Amino acid sequence: MWEERAERARRDIAALGTSGMNLAELYPAALAVVQRTVPFEQGCWAGVDPQNLVMTSITNWKPWPVRKEEFVEYSARFAETEYAGNEPNTFAQLLRRPCPIARMSDAPHREVVRSVRINDLLKPQGLEHELRAAFRVDDACWGVGSIFRDAGRDFTDREVEFLAAVTATLAAATRIAVRAGHPARAAAVGPVIVIAGPHGELRAATPAAVSWLAGVEDALPGRFSMVLYSLVAQASAAVSGTARARMRDAGNNWVVLQASRLITGDDPEQMVVTVEPATTHDLATLLLAAYGVTAREQEVCLEVLSGNPTADIARHLFISPHTVHDHLKSLFEKVGVGSRGELVARLVA
């Protein structure tokens, strides 16, 4: 019975993934599929940059039961626990496991009793049980998510197995959604720069940033705030003091956000966050991963994007021209194009 439910859910999620939905449309629909078999009171899923797990979109099954004025602090503390804390079952930890899924009740007691996420963020909302997973396919993570229950019954072993059985399909559907969509309007004009506090709170912004932020907030309320919290938390935890992520803005343009710790001024914990159009390399590497190409196929494709002919590609990569053609044939098939020109247009247009 459970195997049949999992197979039906995989088919339904795969159909959602191929329907042309973007991530903001996909995750609510996929959460509803999961909810039919694994009931829950609250859910929170996020698309991530597969390069570093920074959350670049957030989907809540219901609005979090906290007052609006508390939500900023709530979200910032959640980001800190995920990227900079010592918490049980972080998504980065899950990805090191053969099966990237975890139930809160399976965590060691000593970790649970000192967990900020569990004791300070979830239990005050009446949420006692958590089941979380990373959505991984072809060794890349495209999304992460948690579902929660109140003080009633915990998630069963069968329910854990069910969610584990659909995570790869969720990952595949997510990376298809990443490929969907084209710019709807021009990118921002002028430098988009904001100054953030140590917890991601916005302190200052350039005029272009104010306009850009307003557009993002109108399109998806709260989205940039959560991305900012995640990015700043990861930069704070990094030895380099920097973190970056790729996301779509309100005009559906791909941009790169980079947070860097300031080392001068009255508050050395401040972060400067820049938003710039994604470079050809940034965009191509993300989309090629979303099309499931191999590392060698990606190298060949980047050579094509640089305008290099077959002979030069073969020489640069120390392979034969025949092998280059084989890789191109595979690339064309995976990306769904028939020529080099179409390949370039699909990836950078």
ABEGO torsion letter per residue (X at the ends): XAAAAAAAAAAAAAAAAAAGBBAAAAAAAAAAAAAAABBBABBBBBBBBAAAGBBABBBBABBBBBBAAAAAAAAAAAAAAAAABBBBGBAAAAAABABBBBBAAABBAAAAAABAAAAAAAAAAGBABBBBBBBBBGGBBABBBBBBBBABBBBBAAAAAAAAAAAAAAAAAAAAAAABEBBABBBBBEBBBBBBBAAGBBABBBAAAAAAAAAAAAABBGAAAAAAAAAAAAAAABAAGBBBBBBBBAAGBBBBBBBBBBABEABAABBBBBBBBBBAAAAAAAAAAAAGBBAAAAAAAAAAAAGBBAAAAAAAAGBBAAAAAAAAAAAAAAAGBABAAAAAAAAAX
